[in-house]
């Protein structure tokens, strides 16, 4: 036996004892409910943030497709189940406050105007999985994820772009939170068994 084969054998022997396994292309929950195909409904948006439903929808479809244990179909009549989701909140609020005199020396005007130094982003999404054969809801969950980002505070700059930069950071944070929320939703389904 070569050294490489020996070490490979030892590696797998230890892996088996530690509880590590490779994820296959089946899941007990989906097997029990005989779900092999799934239709992803367009995401509903009950927040004030336009377009967030598209971000969540794309992240959800990508995550389900990556799992490989169900196939996404584009026609609900061809699906064993359908997943519906609703964005309940997509917003950001100041998480820290500073004053104008702490950012830059103020030559004229009040020096105690408050400015946000950071923002807290929230994304809250509810999910429901319906199985067609049994005609019932087999899983649901509501998930809230949050993230912070530093504010752009270019005080005193003519034609400041702070608001645009902050909005761009909000968009980027929402995209990251969408991936996190749908990953957690998938794990929530798979943790039932």
C-alpha positions as CSV (number, residue, x, y, z in Angstrom):
1,X,0.0,0.0,0.0
2,X,1.4,3.4,-0.9
3,X,1.7,6.3,1.6
4,X,-0.9,8.3,-0.2
5,X,-3.5,5.4,-0.1
6,X,-2.6,4.8,3.6
7,X,-3.2,8.5,4.5
8,X,-6.4,8.6,2.5
9,X,-7.7,5.6,4.4
10,X,-6.7,7.1,7.7
11,X,-8.4,10.4,6.8
12,X,-11.7,8.8,5.9
13,X,-11.6,6.6,9.0
14,X,-11.3,9.7,11.2
15,X,-14.0,11.5,9.2
16,X,-16.5,8.8,9.8
17,X,-16.0,8.9,13.6
18,X,-16.4,12.7,13.8
19,X,-19.9,12.8,12.3
20,X,-18.9,14.5,9.1
21,X,-20.7,13.4,6.0
22,X,-20.8,14.6,2.4
23,X,-24.2,16.1,1.5
24,X,-25.9,14.0,-1.1
25,X,-28.6,15.0,-3.5
26,X,-31.5,13.9,-1.3
27,X,-33.1,15.3,1.9
28,X,-35.3,13.4,4.3
29,X,-38.0,16.1,4.4
30,X,-38.4,16.2,0.6
31,X,-38.3,12.4,0.4
32,X,-41.0,12.0,3.0
33,X,-43.3,14.5,1.2
34,X,-42.3,13.1,-2.3
35,X,-41.1,16.4,-3.5
36,X,-38.8,16.2,-6.5
37,X,-39.9,19.3,-8.4
38,X,-40.6,22.8,-7.0
39,X,-42.1,26.0,-8.4
40,X,-40.8,29.2,-6.9
41,X,-43.6,31.8,-6.8
42,X,-42.7,35.4,-7.5
43,X,-41.8,37.1,-4.2
44,X,-44.4,39.5,-2.8
45,X,-43.1,42.8,-1.5
46,X,-44.8,44.4,1.5
47,X,-42.0,46.7,2.2
48,X,-41.3,50.3,1.1
49,X,-38.1,49.2,-0.8
50,X,-38.9,48.7,-4.5
51,X,-37.1,45.9,-6.3
52,X,-36.1,43.9,-3.2
53,X,-38.6,41.2,-4.2
54,X,-36.5,40.5,-7.3
55,X,-33.3,40.3,-5.2
56,X,-34.9,37.8,-2.9
57,X,-36.5,35.8,-5.7
58,X,-33.1,35.4,-7.6
59,X,-31.3,34.4,-4.4
60,X,-34.0,31.8,-3.6
61,X,-34.0,30.2,-7.0
62,X,-30.2,30.1,-7.0
63,X,-30.0,28.5,-3.5
64,X,-32.6,25.8,-4.4
65,X,-30.9,25.1,-7.7
66,X,-27.5,24.7,-5.9
67,X,-28.9,22.2,-3.5
68,X,-29.6,19.7,-6.2
69,X,-32.2,17.7,-4.3
70,X,-35.2,19.2,-6.1
71,X,-35.6,20.5,-9.6
72,X,-37.0,24.0,-10.2
73,X,-39.8,24.0,-12.8
74,X,-41.2,27.1,-14.5
75,X,-44.8,25.8,-14.6
76,X,-46.7,25.2,-11.3
77,X,-48.7,22.4,-12.9
78,X,-45.4,20.4,-13.3
79,X,-44.4,20.9,-9.6
80,X,-44.8,18.6,-6.6
81,X,-44.6,21.7,-4.4
82,X,-44.4,25.4,-4.5
83,X,-42.6,27.9,-2.3
84,X,-44.0,31.3,-1.6
85,X,-42.3,34.2,0.1
86,X,-43.1,37.7,1.1
87,X,-40.7,40.5,2.0
88,X,-42.1,42.0,5.2
89,X,-39.4,44.6,5.8
90,X,-36.4,46.0,3.9
91,X,-35.1,49.1,5.5
92,X,-32.2,50.9,7.2
93,X,-32.1,53.2,10.1
94,X,-29.2,55.1,11.8
95,X,-27.2,53.0,14.2
96,X,-24.9,55.7,15.3
97,X,-25.1,59.5,15.5
98,X,-22.4,62.1,15.3
99,X,-22.4,65.9,15.0
100,X,-21.1,68.1,12.2
101,X,-18.3,69.6,14.3
102,X,-16.9,66.0,14.9
103,X,-16.7,65.4,11.1
104,X,-15.2,68.6,9.9
105,X,-14.6,72.1,11.3
106,X,-17.7,74.2,10.7
107,X,-17.0,77.7,9.5
108,X,-20.5,79.0,9.5
109,X,-23.8,77.6,10.7
110,X,-24.6,75.4,13.7
111,X,-22.0,72.9,14.7
112,X,-24.4,70.6,16.5
113,X,-26.4,69.2,13.6
114,X,-26.7,65.5,14.0
115,X,-25.6,63.2,11.2
116,X,-25.8,59.4,11.1
117,X,-22.4,57.7,11.4
118,X,-23.7,54.2,10.6
119,X,-26.9,52.4,9.5
120,X,-28.5,49.2,10.6
121,X,-30.1,47.3,7.6
122,X,-33.0,44.9,8.2
123,X,-34.5,42.3,5.9
124,X,-37.5,40.2,7.1
125,X,-39.0,37.5,4.8
126,X,-41.7,35.0,5.4
127,X,-41.7,31.6,3.6
128,X,-44.3,28.9,3.0
129,X,-43.9,25.6,1.3
130,X,-47.0,23.9,-0.1
131,X,-47.1,20.3,-1.2
132,X,-49.6,19.7,-4.0
133,X,-50.4,16.0,-3.5
134,X,-51.4,16.5,0.1
135,X,-52.8,20.0,-0.6
136,X,-51.3,21.4,2.5
137,X,-48.6,23.7,3.9
138,X,-45.7,21.5,5.0
139,X,-43.3,24.2,6.2
140,X,-43.3,27.9,7.0
141,X,-40.9,30.3,8.7
142,X,-40.3,34.0,9.1
143,X,-36.6,35.1,9.1
144,X,-35.1,38.4,10.1
145,X,-31.5,39.2,9.3
146,X,-29.6,42.5,10.0
147,X,-26.3,44.1,9.0
148,X,-24.6,47.4,9.6
149,X,-22.6,49.6,7.4
150,X,-20.7,52.9,8.0
151,X,-22.3,56.0,6.7
152,X,-20.7,58.2,4.1
153,X,-20.5,61.7,5.6
154,X,-18.7,64.0,3.2
155,X,-19.7,67.2,5.0
156,X,-19.1,70.5,3.3
157,X,-18.3,69.0,-0.1
158,X,-20.1,70.9,-2.9
159,X,-22.5,68.5,-4.6
160,X,-22.0,65.8,-2.0
161,X,-22.8,62.3,-3.0
162,X,-23.2,60.9,0.5
163,X,-26.9,60.0,0.0
164,X,-26.1,58.1,-3.2
165,X,-23.2,56.2,-1.5
166,X,-25.4,55.3,1.5
167,X,-28.1,54.1,-0.8
168,X,-25.6,52.0,-2.7
169,X,-24.3,50.5,0.5
170,X,-28.0,49.7,1.4
171,X,-28.5,47.9,-1.9
172,X,-25.3,45.9,-1.4
173,X,-26.3,45.0,2.2
174,X,-29.8,43.9,1.0
175,X,-28.2,41.6,-1.6
176,X,-26.0,40.0,1.1
177,X,-28.9,39.6,3.5
178,X,-31.1,38.0,0.8
179,X,-28.5,35.3,0.3
180,X,-28.3,34.8,4.1
181,X,-32.0,34.7,4.6
182,X,-32.7,32.1,1.8
183,X,-29.7,30.0,3.0
184,X,-31.2,30.0,6.5
185,X,-34.6,29.2,5.1
186,X,-33.2,26.1,3.3
187,X,-31.4,25.1,6.4
188,X,-34.7,25.5,8.4
189,X,-36.4,23.1,6.0
190,X,-33.7,20.6,6.1
191,X,-33.3,20.7,9.9
192,X,-36.8,19.3,10.4
193,X,-35.3,15.8,10.2
